[in-house]
Amino acid sequence: MAKVVTMGEIMLRLSTPGNERFIQADTFDINYGGGEANVAVSLANYGHDASFVTKVPKNEIGEACVASLRKYGVDTSKIVYGGERLGIYYLETGASVRASKVVYDRAHSSISEAEVSDFDFDKIFEGADWFHFTGITPAISDKASELTKAALIAAKKKGITVSCDLNFRKKLWSQEKAKKVMTDLMQYVDVCIGNEEDAEKVLGFKPGKTDVTGGSLELAGYQDIFKQMVDTFGFKYVVSSLRESYSASDNGWSAAIYDGKEFYHSKSYKLHIVDRVGGGDSFAGGLICGLLDGKDMKAALEFAVAASALKHTIPGDFNLVSRSEVEALAGGDGSGRVQR
């Protein structure tokens, strides 16, 4: 199996039970998660050698966070300890016409104040086949942005394939700063992953008449911007998850991929959502797995879409599914019948 390195921030997630509002909740459910950590867990579940790189505080919360990754087979040996705190985010899960809400409490987190000198990237990338990061990491601080670029330079020196999930977060930085920073980082990226908001607000490409809030999807618009992105940045693949939001509880879910020659749209799933947080990360993990397994881009995309469709049924950030479950759904078994 391949060795994959991911790097970013992992946080403590405090979510209201069920669909309670913040003002109703007397307790919070505890999970850990973050974009790149979620991808590492997916890849470890599929049998790949997945290593997650970050910095966490040297206290019981930091240790519990690392243990949550180790539990699912992620290599945590390159995690650095120090700094003030672990970032926190609060989640209120919406339903029907009420949207979910996230409140961040992540200022001065350990990874946001980490120095490039904290990490030995030559050792971290030794024997690695793939490096994955998201647009969230450079957004959390200027230091984290510098750290991301240093990691990318080190990865490319070793000839490692790099993927990026653009992941625009308006609560972390402005559209203008995101475009400036991320456009510079795209020179190191081979596989670019995102959705319609990411493509527009991070890189300036808008997909035609698509309106995700209205549940409409225009594939021709995606094909056009994918071509522009490949022409501009030289990506090997441009990939987008395609969400049709009918409500907070029910979405349409599919994806598209372009390799500079052919555009392909996957099968679509109708999802009744248990937890959509981490859905995009589970898609990225599935795509990386499919490509590393040697699947062609169509089969890799179908694996990714099936994997992420399953994640929407699982509470928490991590996609705790097996290869066989993903392959069964990708192969057409979406009945949901009890397995005895």
C-alpha positions as CSV (number, residue, x, y, z in Angstrom):
1,M,0.0,0.0,0.0
2,A,1.1,3.6,-0.6
3,K,2.3,6.1,2.0
4,V,0.3,9.3,2.3
5,V,1.2,12.3,4.4
6,T,-1.5,14.9,5.4
7,M,-0.9,18.1,7.3
8,G,-3.2,20.5,9.0
9,E,-5.2,21.4,12.1
10,I,-7.2,18.9,14.2
11,M,-9.7,20.3,16.6
12,L,-11.9,19.3,19.5
13,R,-15.5,19.2,18.2
14,L,-18.3,19.9,20.6
15,S,-21.7,19.3,19.1
16,T,-25.2,19.6,20.5
17,P,-27.0,16.3,21.0
18,G,-29.3,15.3,18.1
19,N,-30.6,18.5,16.5
20,E,-30.7,20.7,19.5
21,R,-29.9,24.3,19.3
22,F,-27.0,25.8,21.2
23,I,-29.4,27.5,23.6
24,Q,-31.1,24.2,24.4
25,A,-28.0,22.1,25.0
26,D,-27.0,21.2,28.6
27,T,-24.2,18.8,27.2
28,F,-22.1,18.5,24.2
29,D,-21.0,15.4,22.3
30,I,-17.2,15.1,21.9
31,N,-15.3,14.2,18.7
32,Y,-12.1,15.2,17.1
33,G,-11.7,16.2,13.5
34,G,-10.2,18.4,10.9
35,G,-9.9,18.4,7.1
36,E,-6.5,16.7,6.6
37,A,-6.9,14.4,9.7
38,N,-10.2,13.2,8.3
39,V,-8.5,12.3,5.1
40,A,-5.8,10.4,6.9
41,V,-8.4,8.3,8.8
42,S,-10.2,7.4,5.6
43,L,-6.9,6.3,4.0
44,A,-5.9,4.3,7.0
45,N,-9.3,2.5,7.0
46,Y,-8.6,1.6,3.4
47,G,-5.3,0.0,4.3
48,H,-2.9,2.7,3.2
49,D,0.0,4.0,5.3
50,A,-1.5,7.3,6.4
51,S,0.5,9.8,8.4
52,F,-0.9,13.0,9.9
53,V,1.3,16.0,10.7
54,T,0.3,18.8,13.1
55,K,1.2,20.4,16.4
56,V,-0.9,19.9,19.5
57,P,-0.5,21.0,23.1
58,K,1.4,18.8,25.5
59,N,-1.5,18.1,27.8
60,E,-4.2,15.5,28.3
61,I,-6.4,17.1,25.6
62,G,-3.6,17.0,23.1
63,E,-2.9,13.4,24.0
64,A,-6.6,12.4,23.7
65,C,-6.7,14.0,20.3
66,V,-3.7,12.0,19.1
67,A,-5.1,8.8,20.6
68,S,-8.3,9.4,18.5
69,L,-6.2,9.2,15.4
70,R,-4.1,6.3,16.5
71,K,-7.2,4.3,17.3
72,Y,-8.0,4.2,13.6
73,G,-4.5,3.3,12.4
74,V,-3.1,6.7,11.5
75,D,0.6,7.2,12.0
76,T,1.0,10.0,14.6
77,S,4.8,9.7,15.0
78,K,5.5,13.0,13.2
79,I,3.1,15.1,15.4
80,V,4.9,17.8,17.3
81,Y,3.9,18.7,20.9
82,G,3.9,22.3,22.3
83,G,2.0,25.6,22.1
84,E,-0.9,26.9,24.0
85,R,-4.1,24.9,23.1
86,L,-6.1,22.7,20.8
87,G,-8.6,24.6,18.6
88,I,-12.3,24.0,19.3
89,Y,-15.3,24.2,17.1
90,Y,-18.9,24.0,18.2
91,L,-21.5,22.4,15.9
92,E,-25.3,22.8,15.9
93,T,-26.7,20.3,13.5
94,G,-29.6,21.7,11.5
95,A,-32.6,19.8,10.0
96,S,-35.0,20.4,7.2
97,V,-35.0,24.1,6.3
98,R,-32.8,25.0,9.3
99,A,-29.1,25.1,8.4
100,S,-26.3,23.7,10.6
101,K,-24.1,26.3,12.3
102,V,-20.4,26.2,13.3
103,V,-18.7,28.5,15.9
104,Y,-14.9,28.5,15.9
105,D,-12.7,29.0,19.0
106,R,-9.3,28.3,17.5
107,A,-7.3,31.5,17.9
108,H,-3.7,30.8,19.2
109,S,-4.0,27.0,18.6
110,S,-0.7,25.2,18.6
111,I,-0.6,24.6,14.9
112,S,-1.6,28.1,14.1
113,E,1.5,29.4,15.9
114,A,3.9,26.6,14.8
115,E,7.2,27.4,13.2
116,V,8.6,25.8,10.1
117,S,11.6,24.8,12.2
118,D,9.3,22.6,14.4
119,F,9.1,20.1,11.6
120,D,11.8,17.9,9.8
121,F,10.1,17.7,6.4
122,D,12.9,15.7,4.9
123,K,12.2,12.9,7.4
124,I,8.4,13.4,7.3
125,F,8.3,12.8,3.5
126,E,10.8,10.0,3.5
127,G,9.3,7.2,1.3
128,A,6.0,9.1,0.8
129,D,4.0,8.8,-2.4
130,W,1.4,11.5,-1.8
131,F,0.9,14.7,0.2
132,H,-2.5,16.2,0.9
133,F,-3.4,19.6,2.3
134,T,-6.5,21.9,2.3
135,G,-7.1,25.6,2.0
136,I,-8.1,25.6,5.7
137,T,-4.5,25.3,6.9
138,P,-3.0,28.4,5.3
139,A,-6.1,30.3,6.3
140,I,-5.7,29.8,10.0
141,S,-2.7,32.1,10.3
142,D,0.2,33.6,8.4
143,K,2.6,31.2,10.1
144,A,0.5,28.3,9.0
145,S,0.5,29.6,5.5
146,E,4.3,29.7,5.6
147,L,4.4,26.2,7.0
148,T,2.2,24.9,4.2
149,K,4.4,26.4,1.5
150,A,7.5,25.0,3.2
151,A,5.9,21.5,3.2
152,L,4.9,21.8,-0.4
153,I,8.4,22.8,-1.5
154,A,9.8,19.8,0.4
155,A,7.3,17.4,-1.1
156,K,7.9,18.5,-4.7
157,K,11.7,18.2,-4.2
158,K,11.0,14.5,-3.5
159,G,8.7,14.1,-6.5
160,I,5.7,13.5,-4.4
161,T,2.2,13.8,-5.9
162,V,0.3,16.7,-4.2
163,S,-3.4,17.1,-3.8
164,C,-5.3,20.1,-2.4
165,D,-8.9,20.5,-1.3
166,L,-9.5,24.3,-1.7
167,N,-12.0,24.4,1.2
168,F,-12.8,28.1,1.4
169,R,-13.8,29.2,4.9
170,K,-15.1,32.8,5.0
171,K,-14.8,32.9,8.8
172,L,-11.1,32.4,8.6
173,W,-10.0,34.8,5.8
174,S,-11.2,37.1,3.1
175,Q,-11.8,36.1,-0.5
176,E,-9.1,38.4,-1.6
177,K,-6.4,37.0,0.8
178,A,-7.5,33.4,-0.1
179,K,-7.1,34.0,-3.8
180,K,-3.6,35.6,-3.3
181,V,-2.3,32.9,-1.1
182,M,-3.8,29.9,-2.8
183,T,-3.0,31.0,-6.3
184,D,0.6,31.0,-5.3
185,L,0.4,27.5,-3.8
186,M,-1.3,26.0,-6.9
187,Q,2.1,25.8,-8.6
188,Y,2.8,22.7,-6.4
189,V,-0.5,21.0,-6.9
190,D,-1.2,18.0,-9.1
191,V,-4.8,17.2,-8.1
192,C,-7.1,20.1,-7.3
193,I,-10.3,19.3,-5.4
194,G,-13.1,21.7,-4.5
195,N,-16.7,22.6,-5.0
196,E,-18.4,25.5,-6.8
197,E,-17.9,28.0,-4.0
198,D,-14.2,27.1,-3.6
199,A,-13.5,27.4,-7.4
200,E,-15.1,30.8,-7.5
201,K,-13.9,32.4,-4.2
202,V,-10.4,30.9,-4.0
203,L,-9.4,30.8,-7.6
204,G,-11.9,33.0,-9.4
205,F,-13.7,30.5,-11.6
206,K,-17.5,30.4,-11.5
207,P,-19.4,27.4,-12.9
208,G,-22.1,28.8,-15.2
209,K,-25.7,28.9,-13.8
210,T,-25.2,26.5,-11.0
211,D,-27.0,27.6,-7.8
212,V,-26.3,25.1,-5.0
213,T,-28.8,26.8,-2.6
214,G,-31.5,26.4,-5.2
215,G,-30.7,22.8,-6.0
216,S,-29.7,23.4,-9.6
217,L,-26.7,22.0,-11.4
218,E,-25.3,23.0,-14.8
219,L,-22.5,20.5,-15.8
220,A,-21.4,22.4,-18.8
221,G,-20.3,25.2,-16.5
222,Y,-18.1,22.9,-14.6
223,Q,-16.6,21.5,-17.7
224,D,-15.7,25.0,-18.8
225,I,-14.0,26.0,-15.6
226,F,-12.2,22.7,-15.2
227,K,-10.6,23.4,-18.6
228,Q,-9.7,26.9,-17.6
229,M,-8.1,25.6,-14.3
230,V,-6.0,23.0,-16.1
231,D,-4.9,25.5,-18.7
232,T,-4.0,28.0,-16.0
233,F,-2.3,25.8,-13.4
234,G,-1.4,22.6,-15.3
235,F,-3.3,20.3,-12.9
236,K,-3.3,16.6,-13.7
237,Y,-6.8,16.3,-12.5
238,V,-9.5,18.9,-11.4
239,V,-12.2,17.4,-9.3
240,S,-15.4,18.7,-7.8
241,S,-18.0,17.3,-5.5
242,L,-21.4,18.4,-6.6
243,R,-24.0,19.0,-3.9
244,E,-27.6,19.8,-4.6
245,S,-29.0,21.2,-1.3
246,Y,-32.7,20.6,-1.1
247,S,-32.6,21.1,2.6
248,A,-30.2,20.6,5.6
249,S,-31.5,17.0,5.8
250,D,-31.7,16.0,2.1
251,N,-29.1,16.6,-0.6
252,G,-28.2,15.3,-4.0
253,W,-24.6,14.1,-4.2
254,S,-22.3,13.4,-7.1
255,A,-19.0,14.6,-8.5
256,A,-17.1,15.4,-11.7
257,I,-13.5,15.0,-12.8
258,Y,-11.4,16.3,-15.7
259,D,-7.9,15.2,-16.8
260,G,-7.3,17.8,-19.5
261,K,-8.9,15.6,-22.2
262,E,-12.1,14.0,-20.8
263,F,-14.8,15.2,-18.5
264,Y,-16.7,12.7,-16.5
265,H,-19.8,13.0,-14.2
266,S,-20.4,10.2,-11.6
267,K,-23.6,8.6,-10.7
268,S,-25.8,10.6,-8.3
269,Y,-27.0,9.7,-4.8
270,K,-30.0,11.0,-2.9
271,L,-28.8,11.5,0.7
272,H,-30.8,11.7,3.9
273,I,-28.1,13.3,6.1
274,V,-27.1,12.2,9.6
275,D,-23.9,14.3,9.7
276,R,-22.5,16.2,6.7
277,V,-19.3,17.5,8.4
278,G,-16.4,15.7,6.9
279,G,-18.3,14.8,3.8
280,G,-15.8,16.6,1.5
281,D,-12.9,15.1,3.3
282,S,-14.3,11.6,2.9
283,F,-14.6,12.4,-0.8
284,A,-11.0,13.5,-1.0
285,G,-9.8,10.4,0.9
286,G,-11.8,8.1,-1.4
287,L,-10.4,9.8,-4.5
288,I,-6.8,9.6,-3.3
289,C,-7.3,5.9,-2.4
290,G,-8.8,5.2,-5.9
291,L,-6.0,6.9,-7.7
292,L,-3.3,5.3,-5.6
293,D,-4.9,1.9,-6.1
294,G,-4.4,2.3,-9.9
295,K,-8.0,2.8,-10.8
296,D,-8.8,4.9,-13.8
297,M,-10.2,8.3,-13.1
298,K,-13.8,7.2,-13.6
299,A,-13.5,4.3,-11.2
300,A,-11.6,6.4,-8.7
301,L,-14.3,9.1,-8.8
302,E,-17.1,6.5,-8.3
303,F,-15.2,5.1,-5.3
304,A,-14.9,8.6,-3.9
305,V,-18.5,9.5,-4.3
306,A,-19.7,6.3,-2.8
307,A,-17.3,6.7,0.2
308,S,-18.6,10.3,0.8
309,A,-22.2,9.3,0.4
310,L,-21.7,6.8,3.2
311,K,-20.0,9.3,5.4
312,H,-23.1,11.5,5.4
313,T,-24.8,8.6,7.4
314,I,-22.1,8.5,10.1
315,P,-21.9,10.9,13.2
316,G,-18.6,12.6,13.7
317,D,-15.9,13.9,11.4
318,F,-14.3,10.6,10.5
319,N,-15.5,8.3,7.7
320,L,-15.5,5.0,9.4
321,V,-16.3,2.7,6.5
322,S,-14.4,-0.2,4.9
323,R,-13.3,-0.8,1.4
324,S,-15.9,-3.5,0.9
325,E,-18.7,-1.2,2.0
326,V,-17.6,1.5,-0.4
327,E,-17.2,-1.0,-3.3
328,A,-20.6,-2.5,-2.6
329,L,-22.3,0.9,-2.8
330,A,-20.2,2.0,-5.9
331,G,-21.2,-1.3,-7.5
332,G,-24.9,-0.5,-7.1
333,D,-26.0,-2.0,-3.7
334,G,-27.6,1.0,-2.0
335,S,-30.5,-0.9,-0.6
336,G,-29.6,-0.3,3.0
337,R,-30.9,-3.8,3.9
338,V,-29.8,-5.3,7.2
339,Q,-26.7,-7.5,6.7
340,R,-27.1,-10.8,8.6
